[in-house]
Amino acid sequence: MFTRLLLVMYTVTGSLILMTGSVQAEKDTVIYLAAGSALENTQRNVRDKDGTTLTPEDQNETESDINITANIRKAAVKDEALSVNAQNVKIITNNRVVTLRGIVENVNERMKLENIAKKTRGVIRIDNQLEIKAP
């Protein structure tokens, strides 16, 4: 009986050690890869939290502003010439003023999105804050 209990204790302890060790290794690997990644955008996220830049939470909830944002998004997604990044930029409308934020592949995409917003009914001004992806 004692031998059986001892065997179970060793098995459970060994299993826990193995599981904990592999989780820690994966966690460290992910942090290491993210720190050197070109997709790492910590600085941009810090900037967005300081309250000086518009975020999607600043979207006005009036029907006209929601429609403007939706129409720009539909036109951007429908345009197959735009990259996925360009199709997923932040579009924030507040009192019919549209702010475009995010990263696009090149100047052409930046201008194309601005033109889509200009052609959208109800827009009175555009604040184009789109950034071009670093090489």
N, C-alpha and C positions, 0 to 999 in steps of 0.2 A: 504494500500500500504506500509506504513512504517513497519507494523508488518511482512509482507511477506519478505521485504528486511532484516529485523533484523533476521528472522528465517533462511534465506539463509546464512547470514554472520556467525551465530552461527554454522550452519551445516558444512560449509566449514572450519572454524577455528578448530572445534572439529575433523574433519577428518584429517586435517594436523597434529594436535598434536598427534593423535593416530598413524598415519603412521610414523612420525618422531621418536616417542618413541620406537616403535617396531624395527625399523631398528637399532637404537642405541643399543638396548638390544642384538640383534643378533650379531652385530659387536663385542661387548665386550665379548660375549660368545665364539666366534671363537678365539679371541686373547687369552683368558684364556685357552682354550683347547690346542691351538698350543704351548703355552709356556711350558706346562707340558708334552708334547707329546714326545715319544721316537723317533718320525720321524722328530723332529725339528732339522734342520741342518744348522743353521745360521753361526756357526763357520766355517764349511766346505765351505760355500758359500763365506764368507769373504776371506778365504785362496785362493780360486780360482780366486778372483778378483784382487789379488795383482800382477799378471803377472808372478809369479815364477813357476806356474804349468800349464801344458797344458790343454786346454779345447777343445771341438769340433770345436771351431772357428779356432784352429791352424791346422786343417786338411789340408794337402797339396792337391792342386787341380789337380795334375798330374793324368793321366789315370791309371797308375800302382798303385799309392797310393789309389785312389778311389776304384779300383778293390780289392785290399788287404783288405781294411776296409769292403767292401760289402761281400766278401767271408767269412771273420771271423764272421760277423753278421749273415749271412745265416746259417752257421754251428752252431752257438750258439743258435739261435732260433729253429733250427731243433732238437736239443738235448733236448728231453722232460724230461730228468733227471735233468736238470738245473732249478733252481728256476727262477721266474720272474725277481728278482733282478739281477741274473747272466746273464740272457738273455738281459738285458737292460743296461749293463755296457757301459761306454764310451770307444769307440775304436777310437784312433787317430793315423793316419799313416802319417809320415813325412819323406820323402826320404827313404822309405821302412823300417823305424824303427817304430814299433808298440808300442804304450803306451796304457795300459789297466788301466782304473780308474773306481772306483765305489765300491759298497758294495755287497759282496756275503755272502751266508749263512754260509759257512765253508771252511776249507782248501782244501777239495776235489774239490769244485767248482773253487776255485782260481787256482789250478793246472790244472784242466780240461780246463779252458779257456786259460791258458798259452800254453798248449799242442795243442789246436786248432790253436792258432796263429802260433806256431812253424811249424805245418804241412802245413800252408798256403803258397802256392807258391809265391816267390818274397820277403818274409820277411827275413831281414838280422839280425835283433836284436829285442828283446822284453824288454820293460820296464814295469814290472808288479807292478803296484801301487794299486792293488786291496786290499780292506780292508775287514776284516771279521766282520760280523754283531755282535754287542755287545749283550751279553745275556740279 
